[in-house]
Amino acid sequence: MTEDSLNKAAVVTGASTGIGQATVRALRAEGWTVFAVARRAERLAALEAETGAVGIPADITEDDDVARLLARVTEAGGVGRSSTSPAGPGC
């Protein structure tokens, strides 16, 4: 990741549907690097193919999944700015 792309990187939770999915599409359209996070791996894969976002299947209520998410984002160089879309129960 370049310094410029680091400043335009976001983690979006609840990315498989609704506002989270729309946020991923909007940020990618603006050239952001997006780590799209949701429990539904098949929907993330489709969103990843459509937008070029980095899909990370994870349940953010599970500590192990959050640790894996953090490791994956850190491996990629982290984020300078972060935009999140809160995932609620059933997302």
N, C-alpha and C positions, 0 to 999 in steps of 0.2 A: 504494500500500500504506500503510495506517495504521501508527502506531507499535505498536499492539497486535498487528496481523497480522504485522508484521515480527518480533516476538518469538515468533511461532508460525509460522515458515516453515522449510521443510526442503528439502534436495536429496536425493533418493533415487535411487541408481544401481541398475541391474539391475531396473528397475521393471516390465518387461513380463511377468515370470513370478515364481512362487514367493514367497520371503520379501520381495523388493523390492515386488512387486505387493501383497502383504498389508500391508506397511508403509504404502504409499500409501493404501490403503483405510482403515486404522486411523487414520492421521493426519488424513485428510480428515473422517472421522466425528467427530473431536474438534475440528474447525474450523480445522485448520492449513492454510496455503497451502503447497502441495506442488509442487515442480518435479520431475516424474517423468522420469528419464533412462534410455534404453535404445537399443539399435541397431534394434530392430524397430518401425519407424514405425507399421505397421498395428495392432499390439497396443497401442502407446501411444495411438493415436487412440481406440481402443475404451475404454481405461482413462480417458482424458481425458473422453470423453462420459459415462461411467458415474459418475465421481467429481468432476469439476470440477477435477482437477489440471491443471497446466500441463505438457503433454507436450513433451519436447525430445529428438528423435532424435539420438543421438550415440554414438560409440564412444570411450570414455574412454581408450583406448590411443593415440588419434590427437591430436596436439597441436592441430591446427586445430579439431577438434571440441570439445576442452576450452576453447579460447579462445572459440569461439562460445557454448558453455554459460555460461562466466563472463560474457560480454557480455550475454547474455539475462537472467541472474539479476540482474546489476547494474542493467540497464535497468529491471527491475521493482522495484528498491529494495533488492535484496540479501536476506540472511537474518540475523536476530539470533542465532538458534540453528540448529544444523544437525543433522539426523539422516541418516546415510547407511546404505545397505545395500550392502555390497561386492559388486561384480560380478566374477565370476571368469571364467576362460577358458570360452568357449562360451556365455556368458550373453547 
